[in-house]
Amino acid sequence: MKLTYVAPLACTSAIYGLLSNLELFDTFVSIDDITADKDYKHVFKRLHNTILCEKGSMVHGIKLTWGLIRKHLSNNGLPHIHIEHILNPMDKQDVVLAYHLPKDIWSLPPADPNTSNQHYIEVREVLHLYGQLCYHMVFPYLCTELTLAEQLKHLSAAAHLLLVLYVHEDTRSHFVPTPLFVDIGIMIKNVFFCIVKAKMDHPLDPFFLVLLGTDRLETLFGILRTMVGNDANLDIL
């Protein structure tokens, strides 16, 4: 089988005209303005699994580990059974967990400076920063009251914050794996392009972010995993 590399192209003038005011936005596409996409639920699961990995995640100079997250969630009054459930590193396919843990992190209040040492305060600030990344990325897919413009603002904030945390002190893959960093960018970029294309054809019709992604493929993936487990050869088929 011969593989042919197709270089990215500049998007058509009509679409570029609607996206040109977005500074730093990647407008390169494939033929006919085709863009790649990543299923948002799968991205959220990978973000959840990254923060629970054994080596931890370096965020703004502080390594967040399972133990640190557990301590701060416990100090915030969350029940022990709830914490053990959302911090289960073995359940990597549970979408609900991928929503619950980020929500609990972004809901953490600031540490009390009168009862906390400096390191504890700094960890809580970093958790808040990581929580804001999760909030801007997840919230647009959950809140039905947001306008489309507000959803895009959240995703734009997530993309910028992700980039800052990724390059801060050359942290890169010590923050999130490089494939996940790229896939989040692909997911957000595709949202903007899909909305522009839809509004060009049907400007008055509503657009729903939750309809994007690869639901049918994810359904087959879930059935496959429950049948045969992690079989790479069958996954490909």
mmCIF file of the C-alpha atoms, coordinates in Angstrom:
data_MODEL
# 
_entry.id   MODEL 
# 
loop_
_atom_site.group_PDB 
_atom_site.id 
_atom_site.type_symbol 
_atom_site.label_atom_id 
_atom_site.label_alt_id 
_atom_site.label_comp_id 
_atom_site.label_asym_id 
_atom_site.label_entity_id 
_atom_site.label_seq_id 
_atom_site.pdbx_PDB_ins_code 
_atom_site.Cartn_x 
_atom_site.Cartn_y 
_atom_site.Cartn_z 
_atom_site.occupancy 
_atom_site.B_iso_or_equiv 
_atom_site.pdbx_formal_charge 
_atom_site.auth_seq_id 
_atom_site.auth_comp_id 
_atom_site.auth_asym_id 
_atom_site.auth_atom_id 
_atom_site.pdbx_PDB_model_num 
ATOM 1   C CA . MET A 1 1   ? 0.000   0.000  0.000  1.00 0.00 ? 1   MET A CA 1 
ATOM 2   C CA . LYS A 1 2   ? 1.435   3.365  -1.024 1.00 0.00 ? 2   LYS A CA 1 
ATOM 3   C CA . LEU A 1 3   ? 0.988   6.220  1.421  1.00 0.00 ? 3   LEU A CA 1 
ATOM 4   C CA . THR A 1 4   ? 0.844   9.737  0.036  1.00 0.00 ? 4   THR A CA 1 
ATOM 5   C CA . TYR A 1 5   ? 1.602   12.752 2.197  1.00 0.00 ? 5   TYR A CA 1 
ATOM 6   C CA . VAL A 1 6   ? -0.840  15.607 1.699  1.00 0.00 ? 6   VAL A CA 1 
ATOM 7   C CA . ALA A 1 7   ? 0.589   18.932 2.822  1.00 0.00 ? 7   ALA A CA 1 
ATOM 8   C CA . PRO A 1 8   ? -1.771  21.207 4.767  1.00 0.00 ? 8   PRO A CA 1 
ATOM 9   C CA . LEU A 1 9   ? -3.393  23.961 2.728  1.00 0.00 ? 9   LEU A CA 1 
ATOM 10  C CA . ALA A 1 10  ? -4.695  27.394 3.567  1.00 0.00 ? 10  ALA A CA 1 
ATOM 11  C CA . CYS A 1 11  ? -8.460  27.304 4.056  1.00 0.00 ? 11  CYS A CA 1 
ATOM 12  C CA . THR A 1 12  ? -10.735 28.879 1.460  1.00 0.00 ? 12  THR A CA 1 
ATOM 13  C CA . SER A 1 13  ? -11.069 32.650 1.439  1.00 0.00 ? 13  SER A CA 1 
ATOM 14  C CA . ALA A 1 14  ? -14.661 32.608 2.725  1.00 0.00 ? 14  ALA A CA 1 
ATOM 15  C CA . ILE A 1 15  ? -13.797 30.569 5.804  1.00 0.00 ? 15  ILE A CA 1 
ATOM 16  C CA . TYR A 1 16  ? -10.517 32.406 6.327  1.00 0.00 ? 16  TYR A CA 1 
ATOM 17  C CA . GLY A 1 17  ? -12.403 35.688 6.310  1.00 0.00 ? 17  GLY A CA 1 
ATOM 18  C CA . LEU A 1 18  ? -14.442 34.540 9.302  1.00 0.00 ? 18  LEU A CA 1 
ATOM 19  C CA . LEU A 1 19  ? -11.440 33.168 11.201 1.00 0.00 ? 19  LEU A CA 1 
ATOM 20  C CA . SER A 1 20  ? -8.764  35.701 10.289 1.00 0.00 ? 20  SER A CA 1 
ATOM 21  C CA . ASN A 1 21  ? -9.392  37.874 13.358 1.00 0.00 ? 21  ASN A CA 1 
ATOM 22  C CA . LEU A 1 22  ? -8.458  35.003 15.690 1.00 0.00 ? 22  LEU A CA 1 
ATOM 23  C CA . GLU A 1 23  ? -4.798  35.605 16.520 1.00 0.00 ? 23  GLU A CA 1 
ATOM 24  C CA . LEU A 1 24  ? -2.563  32.499 16.628 1.00 0.00 ? 24  LEU A CA 1 
ATOM 25  C CA . PHE A 1 25  ? -5.369  30.364 15.162 1.00 0.00 ? 25  PHE A CA 1 
ATOM 26  C CA . ASP A 1 26  ? -4.177  27.529 12.915 1.00 0.00 ? 26  ASP A CA 1 
ATOM 27  C CA . THR A 1 27  ? -6.073  27.891 9.628  1.00 0.00 ? 27  THR A CA 1 
ATOM 28  C CA . PHE A 1 28  ? -4.296  25.118 7.745  1.00 0.00 ? 28  PHE A CA 1 
ATOM 29  C CA . VAL A 1 29  ? -6.599  22.354 6.510  1.00 0.00 ? 29  VAL A CA 1 
ATOM 30  C CA . SER A 1 30  ? -6.725  19.437 4.108  1.00 0.00 ? 30  SER A CA 1 
ATOM 31  C CA . ILE A 1 31  ? -8.411  19.433 0.704  1.00 0.00 ? 31  ILE A CA 1 
ATOM 32  C CA . ASP A 1 32  ? -11.931 20.932 0.697  1.00 0.00 ? 32  ASP A CA 1 
ATOM 33  C CA . ASP A 1 33  ? -11.344 22.509 4.133  1.00 0.00 ? 33  ASP A CA 1 
ATOM 34  C CA . ILE A 1 34  ? -11.381 19.103 5.833  1.00 0.00 ? 34  ILE A CA 1 
ATOM 35  C CA . THR A 1 35  ? -10.170 19.069 9.453  1.00 0.00 ? 35  THR A CA 1 
ATOM 36  C CA . ALA A 1 36  ? -9.401  16.208 11.803 1.00 0.00 ? 36  ALA A CA 1 
ATOM 37  C CA . ASP A 1 37  ? -11.400 15.694 14.997 1.00 0.00 ? 37  ASP A CA 1 
ATOM 38  C CA . LYS A 1 38  ? -10.967 13.969 18.341 1.00 0.00 ? 38  LYS A CA 1 
ATOM 39  C CA . ASP A 1 39  ? -13.911 12.744 20.384 1.00 0.00 ? 39  ASP A CA 1 
ATOM 40  C CA . TYR A 1 40  ? -14.268 15.096 23.345 1.00 0.00 ? 40  TYR A CA 1 
ATOM 41  C CA . LYS A 1 41  ? -15.269 12.350 25.796 1.00 0.00 ? 41  LYS A CA 1 
ATOM 42  C CA . HIS A 1 42  ? -12.149 10.405 24.899 1.00 0.00 ? 42  HIS A CA 1 
ATOM 43  C CA . VAL A 1 43  ? -10.034 13.543 25.410 1.00 0.00 ? 43  VAL A CA 1 
ATOM 44  C CA . PHE A 1 44  ? -11.612 14.134 28.824 1.00 0.00 ? 44  PHE A CA 1 
ATOM 45  C CA . LYS A 1 45  ? -10.878 10.548 29.848 1.00 0.00 ? 45  LYS A CA 1 
ATOM 46  C CA . ARG A 1 46  ? -7.247  10.899 28.831 1.00 0.00 ? 46  ARG A CA 1 
ATOM 47  C CA . LEU A 1 47  ? -6.960  14.186 30.749 1.00 0.00 ? 47  LEU A CA 1 
ATOM 48  C CA . HIS A 1 48  ? -8.432  12.434 33.803 1.00 0.00 ? 48  HIS A CA 1 
ATOM 49  C CA . ASN A 1 49  ? -6.047  9.489  33.454 1.00 0.00 ? 49  ASN A CA 1 
ATOM 50  C CA . THR A 1 50  ? -3.012  11.770 33.024 1.00 0.00 ? 50  THR A CA 1 
ATOM 51  C CA . ILE A 1 51  ? -3.516  13.511 36.340 1.00 0.00 ? 51  ILE A CA 1 
ATOM 52  C CA . LEU A 1 52  ? -3.777  10.105 38.061 1.00 0.00 ? 52  LEU A CA 1 
ATOM 53  C CA . CYS A 1 53  ? -0.740  8.492  36.440 1.00 0.00 ? 53  CYS A CA 1 
ATOM 54  C CA . GLU A 1 54  ? 1.969   7.223  38.769 1.00 0.00 ? 54  GLU A CA 1 
ATOM 55  C CA . LYS A 1 55  ? 4.569   9.838  37.805 1.00 0.00 ? 55  LYS A CA 1 
ATOM 56  C CA . GLY A 1 56  ? 2.119   12.694 38.350 1.00 0.00 ? 56  GLY A CA 1 
ATOM 57  C CA . SER A 1 57  ? 1.684   15.826 36.273 1.00 0.00 ? 57  SER A CA 1 
ATOM 58  C CA . MET A 1 58  ? 3.976   18.865 36.448 1.00 0.00 ? 58  MET A CA 1 
ATOM 59  C CA . VAL A 1 59  ? 1.840   22.017 36.545 1.00 0.00 ? 59  VAL A CA 1 
ATOM 60  C CA . HIS A 1 60  ? 3.510   25.423 36.787 1.00 0.00 ? 60  HIS A CA 1 
ATOM 61  C CA . GLY A 1 61  ? 6.549   24.014 38.550 1.00 0.00 ? 61  GLY A CA 1 
ATOM 62  C CA . ILE A 1 62  ? 4.731   21.750 41.022 1.00 0.00 ? 62  ILE A CA 1 
ATOM 63  C CA . LYS A 1 63  ? 4.208   18.021 40.536 1.00 0.00 ? 63  LYS A CA 1 
ATOM 64  C CA . LEU A 1 64  ? 0.602   17.076 41.200 1.00 0.00 ? 64  LEU A CA 1 
ATOM 65  C CA . THR A 1 65  ? 0.334   13.490 42.405 1.00 0.00 ? 65  THR A CA 1 
ATOM 66  C CA . TRP A 1 66  ? -2.499  11.204 43.408 1.00 0.00 ? 66  TRP A CA 1 
ATOM 67  C CA . GLY A 1 67  ? -1.640  11.734 47.070 1.00 0.00 ? 67  GLY A CA 1 
ATOM 68  C CA . LEU A 1 68  ? -1.631  15.539 46.883 1.00 0.00 ? 68  LEU A CA 1 
ATOM 69  C CA . ILE A 1 69  ? -4.961  15.627 45.060 1.00 0.00 ? 69  ILE A CA 1 
ATOM 70  C CA . ARG A 1 70  ? -6.477  13.205 47.555 1.00 0.00 ? 70  ARG A CA 1 
ATOM 71  C CA . LYS A 1 71  ? -5.269  15.310 50.490 1.00 0.00 ? 71  LYS A CA 1 
ATOM 72  C CA . HIS A 1 72  ? -6.737  18.547 49.160 1.00 0.00 ? 72  HIS A CA 1 
ATOM 73  C CA . LEU A 1 73  ? -10.056 16.967 48.202 1.00 0.00 ? 73  LEU A CA 1 
ATOM 74  C CA . SER A 1 74  ? -10.307 15.361 51.646 1.00 0.00 ? 74  SER A CA 1 
ATOM 75  C CA . ASN A 1 75  ? -9.500  18.647 53.391 1.00 0.00 ? 75  ASN A CA 1 
ATOM 76  C CA . ASN A 1 76  ? -12.321 20.230 51.396 1.00 0.00 ? 76  ASN A CA 1 
ATOM 77  C CA . GLY A 1 77  ? -14.796 17.907 53.117 1.00 0.00 ? 77  GLY A CA 1 
ATOM 78  C CA . LEU A 1 78  ? -15.518 15.409 50.344 1.00 0.00 ? 78  LEU A CA 1 
ATOM 79  C CA . PRO A 1 79  ? -16.562 11.940 51.591 1.00 0.00 ? 79  PRO A CA 1 
ATOM 80  C CA . HIS A 1 80  ? -13.842 9.279  51.659 1.00 0.00 ? 80  HIS A CA 1 
ATOM 81  C CA . ILE A 1 81  ? -15.847 6.866  49.490 1.00 0.00 ? 81  ILE A CA 1 
ATOM 82  C CA . HIS A 1 82  ? -16.373 9.569  46.847 1.00 0.00 ? 82  HIS A CA 1 
ATOM 83  C CA . ILE A 1 83  ? -12.678 10.440 46.760 1.00 0.00 ? 83  ILE A CA 1 
ATOM 84  C CA . GLU A 1 84  ? -11.642 6.794  46.416 1.00 0.00 ? 84  GLU A CA 1 
ATOM 85  C CA . HIS A 1 85  ? -14.122 6.398  43.571 1.00 0.00 ? 85  HIS A CA 1 
ATOM 86  C CA . ILE A 1 86  ? -13.034 9.398  41.473 1.00 0.00 ? 86  ILE A CA 1 
ATOM 87  C CA . LEU A 1 87  ? -9.329  8.722  42.096 1.00 0.00 ? 87  LEU A CA 1 
ATOM 88  C CA . ASN A 1 88  ? -9.481  5.131  40.876 1.00 0.00 ? 88  ASN A CA 1 
ATOM 89  C CA . PRO A 1 89  ? -6.570  4.909  38.385 1.00 0.00 ? 89  PRO A CA 1 
ATOM 90  C CA . MET A 1 90  ? -7.696  1.503  37.124 1.00 0.00 ? 90  MET A CA 1 
ATOM 91  C CA . ASP A 1 91  ? -11.045 2.647  35.686 1.00 0.00 ? 91  ASP A CA 1 
ATOM 92  C CA . LYS A 1 92  ? -9.794  4.445  32.585 1.00 0.00 ? 92  LYS A CA 1 
ATOM 93  C CA . GLN A 1 93  ? -12.935 4.159  30.464 1.00 0.00 ? 93  GLN A CA 1 
ATOM 94  C CA . ASP A 1 94  ? -15.510 5.685  32.813 1.00 0.00 ? 94  ASP A CA 1 
ATOM 95  C CA . VAL A 1 95  ? -16.700 8.952  31.262 1.00 0.00 ? 95  VAL A CA 1 
ATOM 96  C CA . VAL A 1 96  ? -18.542 9.960  34.448 1.00 0.00 ? 96  VAL A CA 1 
ATOM 97  C CA . LEU A 1 97  ? -15.286 9.860  36.428 1.00 0.00 ? 97  LEU A CA 1 
ATOM 98  C CA . ALA A 1 98  ? -13.678 11.996 33.745 1.00 0.00 ? 98  ALA A CA 1 
ATOM 99  C CA . TYR A 1 99  ? -16.282 14.664 34.539 1.00 0.00 ? 99  TYR A CA 1 
ATOM 100 C CA . HIS A 1 100 ? -16.408 14.307 38.324 1.00 0.00 ? 100 HIS A CA 1 
ATOM 101 C CA . LEU A 1 101 ? -12.706 14.646 39.139 1.00 0.00 ? 101 LEU A CA 1 
ATOM 102 C CA . PRO A 1 102 ? -12.114 17.868 37.141 1.00 0.00 ? 102 PRO A CA 1 
ATOM 103 C CA . LYS A 1 103 ? -15.300 19.340 38.609 1.00 0.00 ? 103 LYS A CA 1 
ATOM 104 C CA . ASP A 1 104 ? -14.126 18.570 42.150 1.00 0.00 ? 104 ASP A CA 1 
ATOM 105 C CA . ILE A 1 105 ? -10.733 20.122 41.406 1.00 0.00 ? 105 ILE A CA 1 
ATOM 106 C CA . TRP A 1 106 ? -12.065 23.355 39.916 1.00 0.00 ? 106 TRP A CA 1 
ATOM 107 C CA . SER A 1 107 ? -14.512 23.647 42.836 1.00 0.00 ? 107 SER A CA 1 
ATOM 108 C CA . LEU A 1 108 ? -11.719 23.751 45.433 1.00 0.00 ? 108 LEU A CA 1 
ATOM 109 C CA . PRO A 1 109 ? -11.700 27.064 47.354 1.00 0.00 ? 109 PRO A CA 1 
ATOM 110 C CA . PRO A 1 110 ? -8.455  28.994 48.011 1.00 0.00 ? 110 PRO A CA 1 
ATOM 111 C CA . ALA A 1 111 ? -6.371  27.691 50.904 1.00 0.00 ? 111 ALA A CA 1 
ATOM 112 C CA . ASP A 1 112 ? -6.712  29.508 54.206 1.00 0.00 ? 112 ASP A CA 1 
ATOM 113 C CA . PRO A 1 113 ? -3.421  31.422 54.727 1.00 0.00 ? 113 PRO A CA 1 
ATOM 114 C CA . ASN A 1 114 ? -3.984  31.435 58.495 1.00 0.00 ? 114 ASN A CA 1 
ATOM 115 C CA . THR A 1 115 ? -4.019  27.639 58.821 1.00 0.00 ? 115 THR A CA 1 
ATOM 116 C CA . SER A 1 116 ? -1.912  26.509 55.833 1.00 0.00 ? 116 SER A CA 1 
ATOM 117 C CA . ASN A 1 117 ? 1.830   26.523 55.194 1.00 0.00 ? 117 ASN A CA 1 
ATOM 118 C CA . GLN A 1 118 ? 3.296   28.076 52.048 1.00 0.00 ? 118 GLN A CA 1 
ATOM 119 C CA . HIS A 1 119 ? 3.736   24.790 50.180 1.00 0.00 ? 119 HIS A CA 1 
ATOM 120 C CA . TYR A 1 120 ? 0.115   23.802 50.821 1.00 0.00 ? 120 TYR A CA 1 
ATOM 121 C CA . ILE A 1 121 ? -1.059  27.191 49.530 1.00 0.00 ? 121 ILE A CA 1 
ATOM 122 C CA . GLU A 1 122 ? 1.079   26.860 46.385 1.00 0.00 ? 122 GLU A CA 1 
ATOM 123 C CA . VAL A 1 123 ? -0.263  23.369 45.659 1.00 0.00 ? 123 VAL A CA 1 
ATOM 124 C CA . ARG A 1 124 ? -3.833  24.623 46.075 1.00 0.00 ? 124 ARG A CA 1 
ATOM 125 C CA . GLU A 1 125 ? -3.120  27.499 43.655 1.00 0.00 ? 125 GLU A CA 1 
ATOM 126 C CA . VAL A 1 126 ? -1.730  25.058 41.083 1.00 0.00 ? 126 VAL A CA 1 
ATOM 127 C CA . LEU A 1 127 ? -4.741  22.794 41.536 1.00 0.00 ? 127 LEU A CA 1 
ATOM 128 C CA . HIS A 1 128 ? -6.938  25.825 40.910 1.00 0.00 ? 128 HIS A CA 1 
ATOM 129 C CA . LEU A 1 129 ? -4.954  26.589 37.743 1.00 0.00 ? 129 LEU A CA 1 
ATOM 130 C CA . TYR A 1 130 ? -5.308  23.025 36.496 1.00 0.00 ? 130 TYR A CA 1 
ATOM 131 C CA . GLY A 1 131 ? -8.970  23.122 37.450 1.00 0.00 ? 131 GLY A CA 1 
ATOM 132 C CA . GLN A 1 132 ? -9.463  26.230 35.327 1.00 0.00 ? 132 GLN A CA 1 
ATOM 133 C CA . LEU A 1 133 ? -8.036  24.387 32.330 1.00 0.00 ? 133 LEU A CA 1 
ATOM 134 C CA . CYS A 1 134 ? -10.489 21.537 32.928 1.00 0.00 ? 134 CYS A CA 1 
ATOM 135 C CA . TYR A 1 135 ? -13.338 23.974 33.539 1.00 0.00 ? 135 TYR A CA 1 
ATOM 136 C CA . HIS A 1 136 ? -12.862 25.867 30.275 1.00 0.00 ? 136 HIS A CA 1 
ATOM 137 C CA . MET A 1 137 ? -12.506 22.613 28.350 1.00 0.00 ? 137 MET A CA 1 
ATOM 138 C CA . VAL A 1 138 ? -15.347 20.608 29.905 1.00 0.00 ? 138 VAL A CA 1 
ATOM 139 C CA . PHE A 1 139 ? -17.942 23.235 30.835 1.00 0.00 ? 139 PHE A CA 1 
ATOM 140 C CA . PRO A 1 140 ? -18.979 24.141 27.233 1.00 0.00 ? 140 PRO A CA 1 
ATOM 141 C CA . TYR A 1 141 ? -20.060 20.525 26.717 1.00 0.00 ? 141 TYR A CA 1 
ATOM 142 C CA . LEU A 1 142 ? -22.084 20.421 29.952 1.00 0.00 ? 142 LEU A CA 1 
ATOM 143 C CA . CYS A 1 143 ? -23.843 23.761 30.385 1.00 0.00 ? 143 CYS A CA 1 
ATOM 144 C CA . THR A 1 144 ? -26.883 24.029 28.143 1.00 0.00 ? 144 THR A CA 1 
ATOM 145 C CA . GLU A 1 145 ? -27.415 27.688 29.063 1.00 0.00 ? 145 GLU A CA 1 
ATOM 146 C CA . LEU A 1 146 ? -24.245 28.981 27.381 1.00 0.00 ? 146 LEU A CA 1 
ATOM 147 C CA . THR A 1 147 ? -24.527 30.759 24.076 1.00 0.00 ? 147 THR A CA 1 
ATOM 148 C CA . LEU A 1 148 ? -22.430 29.486 21.192 1.00 0.00 ? 148 LEU A CA 1 
ATOM 149 C CA . ALA A 1 149 ? -20.148 32.513 21.533 1.00 0.00 ? 149 ALA A CA 1 
ATOM 150 C CA . GLU A 1 150 ? -19.630 31.761 25.236 1.00 0.00 ? 150 GLU A CA 1 
ATOM 151 C CA . GLN A 1 151 ? -18.808 28.139 24.452 1.00 0.00 ? 151 GLN A CA 1 
ATOM 152 C CA . LEU A 1 152 ? -16.153 29.255 21.984 1.00 0.00 ? 152 LEU A CA 1 
ATOM 153 C CA . LYS A 1 153 ? -14.680 31.692 24.507 1.00 0.00 ? 153 LYS A CA 1 
ATOM 154 C CA . HIS A 1 154 ? -14.293 28.858 27.008 1.00 0.00 ? 154 HIS A CA 1 
ATOM 155 C CA . LEU A 1 155 ? -12.573 26.624 24.455 1.00 0.00 ? 155 LEU A CA 1 
ATOM 156 C CA . SER A 1 156 ? -10.311 29.482 23.368 1.00 0.00 ? 156 SER A CA 1 
ATOM 157 C CA . ALA A 1 157 ? -9.321  30.058 26.998 1.00 0.00 ? 157 ALA A CA 1 
ATOM 158 C CA . ALA A 1 158 ? -8.615  26.327 27.371 1.00 0.00 ? 158 ALA A CA 1 
ATOM 159 C CA . ALA A 1 159 ? -6.377  26.309 24.281 1.00 0.00 ? 159 ALA A CA 1 
ATOM 160 C CA . HIS A 1 160 ? -4.363  29.308 25.477 1.00 0.00 ? 160 HIS A CA 1 
ATOM 161 C CA . LEU A 1 161 ? -4.005  27.992 29.045 1.00 0.00 ? 161 LEU A CA 1 
ATOM 162 C CA . LEU A 1 162 ? -3.012  24.553 27.773 1.00 0.00 ? 162 LEU A CA 1 
ATOM 163 C CA . LEU A 1 163 ? -0.245  26.085 25.657 1.00 0.00 ? 163 LEU A CA 1 
ATOM 164 C CA . VAL A 1 164 ? 1.055   28.218 28.536 1.00 0.00 ? 164 VAL A CA 1 
ATOM 165 C CA . LEU A 1 165 ? 1.223   25.275 30.942 1.00 0.00 ? 165 LEU A CA 1 
ATOM 166 C CA . TYR A 1 166 ? 2.795   23.050 28.281 1.00 0.00 ? 166 TYR A CA 1 
ATOM 167 C CA . VAL A 1 167 ? 5.691   25.394 27.476 1.00 0.00 ? 167 VAL A CA 1 
ATOM 168 C CA . HIS A 1 168 ? 6.185   26.833 30.989 1.00 0.00 ? 168 HIS A CA 1 
ATOM 169 C CA . GLU A 1 169 ? 9.814   26.163 31.951 1.00 0.00 ? 169 GLU A CA 1 
ATOM 170 C CA . ASP A 1 170 ? 9.925   23.641 29.072 1.00 0.00 ? 170 ASP A CA 1 
ATOM 171 C CA . THR A 1 171 ? 7.647   21.270 31.028 1.00 0.00 ? 171 THR A CA 1 
ATOM 172 C CA . ARG A 1 172 ? 6.014   19.808 27.893 1.00 0.00 ? 172 ARG A CA 1 
ATOM 173 C CA . SER A 1 173 ? 5.257   16.077 28.238 1.00 0.00 ? 173 SER A CA 1 
ATOM 174 C CA . HIS A 1 174 ? 5.820   16.231 32.010 1.00 0.00 ? 174 HIS A CA 1 
ATOM 175 C CA . PHE A 1 175 ? 2.574   18.233 32.079 1.00 0.00 ? 175 PHE A CA 1 
ATOM 176 C CA . VAL A 1 176 ? 0.492   16.213 29.615 1.00 0.00 ? 176 VAL A CA 1 
ATOM 177 C CA . PRO A 1 177 ? 1.637   13.675 27.006 1.00 0.00 ? 177 PRO A CA 1 
ATOM 178 C CA . THR A 1 178 ? 2.463   15.322 23.693 1.00 0.00 ? 178 THR A CA 1 
ATOM 179 C CA . PRO A 1 179 ? -0.189  13.303 21.751 1.00 0.00 ? 179 PRO A CA 1 
ATOM 180 C CA . LEU A 1 180 ? -2.860  14.545 24.190 1.00 0.00 ? 180 LEU A CA 1 
ATOM 181 C CA . PHE A 1 181 ? -1.628  18.134 23.854 1.00 0.00 ? 181 PHE A CA 1 
ATOM 182 C CA . VAL A 1 182 ? -1.918  17.839 20.059 1.00 0.00 ? 182 VAL A CA 1 
ATOM 183 C CA . ASP A 1 183 ? -5.305  16.093 20.188 1.00 0.00 ? 183 ASP A CA 1 
ATOM 184 C CA . ILE A 1 184 ? -6.822  18.809 22.398 1.00 0.00 ? 184 ILE A CA 1 
ATOM 185 C CA . GLY A 1 185 ? -5.679  21.392 19.864 1.00 0.00 ? 185 GLY A CA 1 
ATOM 186 C CA . ILE A 1 186 ? -7.183  19.344 17.040 1.00 0.00 ? 186 ILE A CA 1 
ATOM 187 C CA . MET A 1 187 ? -10.477 18.993 18.908 1.00 0.00 ? 187 MET A CA 1 
ATOM 188 C CA . ILE A 1 188 ? -10.810 22.728 19.602 1.00 0.00 ? 188 ILE A CA 1 
ATOM 189 C CA . LYS A 1 189 ? -9.725  23.720 16.095 1.00 0.00 ? 189 LYS A CA 1 
ATOM 190 C CA . ASN A 1 190 ? -12.335 21.410 14.581 1.00 0.00 ? 190 ASN A CA 1 
ATOM 191 C CA . VAL A 1 191 ? -15.077 23.005 16.711 1.00 0.00 ? 191 VAL A CA 1 
ATOM 192 C CA . PHE A 1 192 ? -14.328 26.440 15.282 1.00 0.00 ? 192 PHE A CA 1 
ATOM 193 C CA . PHE A 1 193 ? -14.201 25.178 11.702 1.00 0.00 ? 193 PHE A CA 1 
ATOM 194 C CA . CYS A 1 194 ? -17.412 23.154 12.049 1.00 0.00 ? 194 CYS A CA 1 
ATOM 195 C CA . ILE A 1 195 ? -19.285 26.157 13.427 1.00 0.00 ? 195 ILE A CA 1 
ATOM 196 C CA . VAL A 1 196 ? -18.040 28.421 10.629 1.00 0.00 ? 196 VAL A CA 1 
ATOM 197 C CA . LYS A 1 197 ? -19.038 25.890 7.968  1.00 0.00 ? 197 LYS A CA 1 
ATOM 198 C CA . ALA A 1 198 ? -22.466 25.339 9.529  1.00 0.00 ? 198 ALA A CA 1 
ATOM 199 C CA . LYS A 1 199 ? -23.171 29.053 9.885  1.00 0.00 ? 199 LYS A CA 1 
ATOM 200 C CA . MET A 1 200 ? -22.160 29.730 6.290  1.00 0.00 ? 200 MET A CA 1 
ATOM 201 C CA . ASP A 1 201 ? -24.722 27.202 5.055  1.00 0.00 ? 201 ASP A CA 1 
ATOM 202 C CA . HIS A 1 202 ? -27.443 27.729 7.671  1.00 0.00 ? 202 HIS A CA 1 
ATOM 203 C CA . PRO A 1 203 ? -26.761 30.983 9.557  1.00 0.00 ? 203 PRO A CA 1 
ATOM 204 C CA . LEU A 1 204 ? -29.977 30.925 11.617 1.00 0.00 ? 204 LEU A CA 1 
ATOM 205 C CA . ASP A 1 205 ? -29.882 27.281 12.690 1.00 0.00 ? 205 ASP A CA 1 
ATOM 206 C CA . PRO A 1 206 ? -28.567 26.279 16.142 1.00 0.00 ? 206 PRO A CA 1 
ATOM 207 C CA . PHE A 1 207 ? -25.311 24.382 16.546 1.00 0.00 ? 207 PHE A CA 1 
ATOM 208 C CA . PHE A 1 208 ? -24.592 21.884 19.338 1.00 0.00 ? 208 PHE A CA 1 
ATOM 209 C CA . LEU A 1 209 ? -21.039 21.014 20.369 1.00 0.00 ? 209 LEU A CA 1 
ATOM 210 C CA . VAL A 1 210 ? -22.104 17.672 21.842 1.00 0.00 ? 210 VAL A CA 1 
ATOM 211 C CA . LEU A 1 211 ? -22.979 16.421 18.349 1.00 0.00 ? 211 LEU A CA 1 
ATOM 212 C CA . LEU A 1 212 ? -19.321 16.566 17.331 1.00 0.00 ? 212 LEU A CA 1 
ATOM 213 C CA . GLY A 1 213 ? -16.894 13.728 17.924 1.00 0.00 ? 213 GLY A CA 1 
ATOM 214 C CA . THR A 1 214 ? -16.984 10.059 16.986 1.00 0.00 ? 214 THR A CA 1 
ATOM 215 C CA . ASP A 1 215 ? -19.864 8.625  18.976 1.00 0.00 ? 215 ASP A CA 1 
ATOM 216 C CA . ARG A 1 216 ? -20.508 5.683  16.654 1.00 0.00 ? 216 ARG A CA 1 
ATOM 217 C CA . LEU A 1 217 ? -16.848 4.685  16.706 1.00 0.00 ? 217 LEU A CA 1 
ATOM 218 C CA . GLU A 1 218 ? -16.740 5.098  20.489 1.00 0.00 ? 218 GLU A CA 1 
ATOM 219 C CA . THR A 1 219 ? -19.786 2.809  20.849 1.00 0.00 ? 219 THR A CA 1 
ATOM 220 C CA . LEU A 1 220 ? -18.076 0.091  18.816 1.00 0.00 ? 220 LEU A CA 1 
ATOM 221 C CA . PHE A 1 221 ? -14.888 0.634  20.800 1.00 0.00 ? 221 PHE A CA 1 
ATOM 222 C CA . GLY A 1 222 ? -16.753 0.154  24.082 1.00 0.00 ? 222 GLY A CA 1 
ATOM 223 C CA . ILE A 1 223 ? -18.450 -3.039 22.871 1.00 0.00 ? 223 ILE A CA 1 
ATOM 224 C CA . LEU A 1 224 ? -15.125 -4.358 21.609 1.00 0.00 ? 224 LEU A CA 1 
ATOM 225 C CA . ARG A 1 225 ? -13.329 -3.718 24.903 1.00 0.00 ? 225 ARG A CA 1 
ATOM 226 C CA . THR A 1 226 ? -16.020 -5.494 26.920 1.00 0.00 ? 226 THR A CA 1 
ATOM 227 C CA . MET A 1 227 ? -15.803 -8.496 24.571 1.00 0.00 ? 227 MET A CA 1 
ATOM 228 C CA . VAL A 1 228 ? -12.074 -9.051 24.111 1.00 0.00 ? 228 VAL A CA 1 
ATOM 229 C CA . GLY A 1 229 ? -10.254 -6.615 26.369 1.00 0.00 ? 229 GLY A CA 1 
ATOM 230 C CA . ASN A 1 230 ? -7.200  -4.734 25.158 1.00 0.00 ? 230 ASN A CA 1 
ATOM 231 C CA . ASP A 1 231 ? -6.450  -6.645 21.946 1.00 0.00 ? 231 ASP A CA 1 
ATOM 232 C CA . ALA A 1 232 ? -4.458  -4.310 19.664 1.00 0.00 ? 232 ALA A CA 1 
ATOM 233 C CA . ASN A 1 233 ? -4.913  -6.398 16.513 1.00 0.00 ? 233 ASN A CA 1 
ATOM 234 C CA . LEU A 1 234 ? -8.689  -6.589 16.925 1.00 0.00 ? 234 LEU A CA 1 
ATOM 235 C CA . ASP A 1 235 ? -8.796  -2.867 17.797 1.00 0.00 ? 235 ASP A CA 1 
ATOM 236 C CA . ILE A 1 236 ? -7.316  -2.105 14.368 1.00 0.00 ? 236 ILE A CA 1 
ATOM 237 C CA . LEU A 1 237 ? -9.884  -4.286 12.601 1.00 0.00 ? 237 LEU A CA 1 
# 
